[in-house]
Amino acid sequence: MRLPELVRHSWTVAAKDLLVEFRSRTAILSAAVFVVLVLVVFNFGRDPTAVSNVDLAPSILWVTFTFAAILALNRAFQLELENQALDGLLLAPIDRSSIYLGKLIANLVFVASVELIGVPLLALFFNVRVLPYVGPLLGVIALATVGFVAVGTLFSAMTVRTRVAELLLPVLLLPFMIPPLSWAVLATGRLLAGRPLSEILGWLNMLAVYDIVFVALALLLFPATVNE
Amino acid sequence: MLRAEGLRHSFGGGAVRALDDISFTVRPGQTLAVFGPNGAGKTTLLKVLAGLIQPQRGRAEVAGGRRAIGWIGHQPQLYAPLTVRENLRFWASLYDVRPPTDLLTRLGLEEHLDRPVRALSRGLVQRVAIARALLHDPTVLLLDEPFTGLDRVAAEALSQLLAQHAGAGRAAVLVTHNVEEGTGLATDVAFMRAGRFVHFAPRAGRGAAQVSEDYRNAIA
């Protein structure tokens, strides 16, 4: 299949997913409420004299994003099972990779929306300076998010037809999330501490390599995972 | 137009044999009605023909590939929060076509285009599913209990569409457990039991009553 068709069909699938979510607003609302709730709870639960805000904030930020993303990933293929729409997608004369890419785009938009809520709240509750480093911070968040959402979208397709999909997805996904999350936490910590950009370049490179490897692997494996 | 050769497939590590050496050909203008009790393997057969299940043995081939196939099942393959128009536009864009307005008129859907699918009755949802399956003008129709949930008007509209489809020299495979429903449309009849065709023959003018009797004798 030609690249323009792949891109067009991917966007068609993504736009449909986003429209379904816009109409129902179930997953985005629950994820946003979850993010606000976690950050508020951590804000009141922490002891500022024991650990400094700058040391604590990166871990809390990424734990929050991780679980909010799992909420999104769980629903990615669930909506295709209602009325067996997944069979319709698989029957359509489109490259099956475009189904994966469409889901990936929709999930990225979804998780990015949640992250856009989380970052200002983190700055507010934890009193950390984000604005001076907003560009590099968004870079770290974008690179890490692409990696784990790419893997999560594939696992979501693999597990959706099982009876314990909501349990199985995090069990499979979390081990694969450890490398990008570790690099993202370390890079975020250095950024918020005001360290020079050169200190995080290594982690940014690792995140970029992780993204390339896992997006490519997921594109290769996805057609096989959706066969009954 | 559609050919199946030596199809074998089982589930549960071989415990449930869904298809057991099924071979047949459906030519242009033919409509094959496959009757069988629940669990006979009818839906698995259709899914194998559609390429949704890879058979463990044998092969199925549809001339024109996936683009040539239209599927009407008991699940409508629609998104409940979206309107009828949005659903049809989405599926049409995957086939690079526009939803044909005459089809929507014939199925009585024009006045429901801006209603969400979740707000429609079961019969209306099934009509939208029929429009979805036919919007790319398929040459091979695969029908899995297509009359389930249809009101009388919609069932007649579907029967007319299927008759037109066959009249235009196109093929269809219809599976159902209801002999009365499918016989009128069929040029050929097969009875399926435990994954095997126990009868496969042209309908040859047999009416629903005669086919029902043959079915009872073959399946008993």
HADDOCK unambig.tbl for C-alpha pairs under 7 A between the chains (distance, minus, plus):
assign (segid A and resid 9 and name CA) (segid B and resid 94 and name CA) 6.45 0.50 0.50
assign (segid A and resid 20 and name CA) (segid B and resid 81 and name CA) 6.00 0.50 0.50
assign (segid A and resid 20 and name CA) (segid B and resid 82 and name CA) 6.41 0.50 0.50
assign (segid A and resid 23 and name CA) (segid B and resid 81 and name CA) 6.19 0.50 0.50
assign (segid A and resid 24 and name CA) (segid B and resid 81 and name CA) 6.58 0.50 0.50
assign (segid A and resid 83 and name CA) (segid B and resid 75 and name CA) 4.96 0.50 0.50
assign (segid A and resid 83 and name CA) (segid B and resid 76 and name CA) 5.57 0.50 0.50
assign (segid A and resid 83 and name CA) (segid B and resid 77 and name CA) 4.82 0.50 0.50
assign (segid A and resid 83 and name CA) (segid B and resid 78 and name CA) 6.10 0.50 0.50
assign (segid A and resid 84 and name CA) (segid B and resid 75 and name CA) 6.05 0.50 0.50
assign (segid A and resid 84 and name CA) (segid B and resid 77 and name CA) 5.02 0.50 0.50
assign (segid A and resid 85 and name CA) (segid B and resid 77 and name CA) 3.91 0.50 0.50
assign (segid A and resid 85 and name CA) (segid B and resid 78 and name CA) 5.87 0.50 0.50
assign (segid A and resid 88 and name CA) (segid B and resid 77 and name CA) 5.98 0.50 0.50
assign (segid A and resid 91 and name CA) (segid B and resid 66 and name CA) 5.91 0.50 0.50
assign (segid A and resid 92 and name CA) (segid B and resid 66 and name CA) 6.38 0.50 0.50
assign (segid A and resid 92 and name CA) (segid B and resid 67 and name CA) 6.64 0.50 0.50
assign (segid A and resid 92 and name CA) (segid B and resid 94 and name CA) 6.46 0.50 0.50
assign (segid A and resid 92 and name CA) (segid B and resid 95 and name CA) 6.76 0.50 0.50
assign (segid A and resid 93 and name CA) (segid B and resid 66 and name CA) 5.47 0.50 0.50
assign (segid A and resid 93 and name CA) (segid B and resid 67 and name CA) 5.19 0.50 0.50
assign (segid A and resid 93 and name CA) (segid B and resid 95 and name CA) 6.53 0.50 0.50
assign (segid A and resid 94 and name CA) (segid B and resid 94 and name CA) 6.84 0.50 0.50
assign (segid A and resid 227 and name CA) (segid B and resid 52 and name CA) 6.50 0.50 0.50
assign (segid A and resid 227 and name CA) (segid B and resid 53 and name CA) 6.33 0.50 0.50
assign (segid A and resid 228 and name CA) (segid B and resid 52 and name CA) 6.72 0.50 0.50
assign (segid A and resid 228 and name CA) (segid B and resid 53 and name CA) 5.39 0.50 0.50
